[in-house]
Amino acid sequence: MKSYEHIPIKFTINGDQVSLEVAADETALHAIRDGLNLKGTKEGCGIGECGACTIVVDGKSMNACLMLAAQLQGREVLTVEGLAQGDELHPIQQAFMDRHAVQCGFCTPGLLMSSHALLKENPHPSRSEIIDGISGNLCRCTGYQQIVSSIETAAERLGKEKAK
C-alpha cells in the first residue's frame, strides 16, 4: 500500500541546496531522477544488487534505490552530474575515457561514484582494494579490466594533482 504523506526535506546535492516534498515511501533514486531531474543516477535492479544507482552521501557510496528520500535530509549528496567542473571532466571520468572503460555506459555513473568514494577514502588503493571497492557495481560489457585500470590511473592523476 502506497503512503500519501509528504515530507519536506532539504539537503545539498552537487553543491546546491535543494528543498523537495517527497512521499514517505519514495526512494532517494526517484527523488533525484524525478524530483530533481538528474538522470545520471540509473535504476537497474531496484533491489541494491547492481550499483547503477550509486550516489555518494556524506562521502560514502550508497545505493539510492535502497535509501528513502527522507534520509537525505540535511546530508551532502554527490551524483555523477556533480563530478565535472564545467567542461572539465573529473580525473576519474577522464581516466574512464582514456582507458576505454565504457561500452554501453549504463553502469558507468554508478562505477564513477563508487570509484570517487573509494579514492576519497583511500587515495592509493591496491588493485585488490579497487576490486573490493567496486564489488557492488555490475557491468555486463567491459569485463572489468579497463575499469580497474581506469581507477588506478585516476588514483595516480589525483595523487599528482595533490602534490602540485
N, C-alpha and C positions, 0 to 999 in steps of 0.2 A: 504494500500500500504506500503510495507516494505521500510525502508530507507537503503541506501547503504553507507552512510557516516560513516566513522570510526573515533573514538575519542580516543586519547591516555589518559590513566588515571594511576595515581599512588596512592596507599593507603597502609595502614598497615592491614594485616589480620593475626590473631592469632600470633601477634608479629613479623611477617615478612613483610618487604617492598616488594610490588609487582608492576609490570607495566603490563598493558594489553592494547590492542587495542580492543575497543568494538564498536558495531554498535550503532548508535544514539538511536535506539529504543529497545536495548537489556536490559532486566531486570537484576537487581543485582543477582537474583536467577540463571539465566542462566550463567552469568559471573562467579559466584562462582562454580557452578556444572560443567559446560562445559569448561570454560576458565582456571580454577584453579584445576579442578578435585577433588573438595571437595564435596563428595556425601552425607554427613550427612544432609545437608540442603535439605529438601524434597519439591517436588512440589505436593501439594494436589489439591486444588481447582483452583489455579491460579488467584483468584479474592479477596484475602485478608480475606477470611471467616474462614479458618480452622487453621491457625497458624503453619502448618507443616514446613513452610519456614522461621520461625522466626530466625533472627540473632540479634546481639547486635551491634549497630552503635553508637559510641561515648557515650556508656553507656546506651543507650535506646533500648528497644526491638522494632524491625521493621519487617514488612513483606517484605521479599526480592522480592516477586512476584509483589509488588506494587512500588518498587523503580527502577528507571533507573540505570543501571550500572554506568553511568557517574556521578551520585550523590554520588558515593563512593569516588570520587576524594578528596585526602587529608585527608580522615577520618580514624578512628580507628575502625576496624571490628573484631568481635569475632564470630566464628562459633563453633558448638559442637566439632569439631576436636581440638579446642584450649583450651578446659576446662581441660582435664587431663594434668598432669605434668609427661611426660614419661609414666611409667607403673602405676603410682599412680593416681587413679581416683579423680576427684574433689569431695568435700564433697556432692555436690548436686547429682552427678552421683552415689556415694556410697549409699546415702540415698534412691534413687530410687530403687537400687538393694535390699537393706536391707528391705525395706518396700513393696517389690513386686509391684511396681508401673508401671511395664512394662508387657504388654501382647504381642500384635503383634509388638509393637515398632515403628510403622510408625510415630506416633505423638511425640514420646519421644524427639527427638532432639529439636523440637520447644518448647516443655514444659520445657526442661532443660534451654534453652536460655531465655525464659520468666522468669523462676524462678531465674536465675542468675541476670538478670537485676533488678528484684524486690528486691532481697536480697542485692544488691549493694546500691540501693536507700533507702531501709528500712530494716535494718538488723534484726529487731524484729517485723515482721508483725503479726497482729492478724489473726485469721482464716478467717474472712471476707475480710481482705486485701489480703490474699493469693488467695482466690476465685476470687476476683476482678482482681488481678494481672495476673491470667492465663485465664481470661474470653475470650481472643482472640484465645485460643487454644482448638480445639475439639479433643476428644478422644472417639472412638466408643467401646472400650473394657473394661476399668477399672472401670467406674462408679465414678471416681474422688476421692473417699475416700482415696485410697492409695497414690494418687498423692499429695493431700493436706497434708496428714500425712508426706510424704517424705519431703516436703518443710519445714514443721515445724521442723522435725528432722535436716535437713540441716542448718536451722537458728540456732538451738541450738549448733550444732557442730562448725559452723563458729564462733559463739559467744565465745565458749570455746577456739578456736584457737587464736582468737584475744586477749583473756585475758592472754594467756601464756606470 
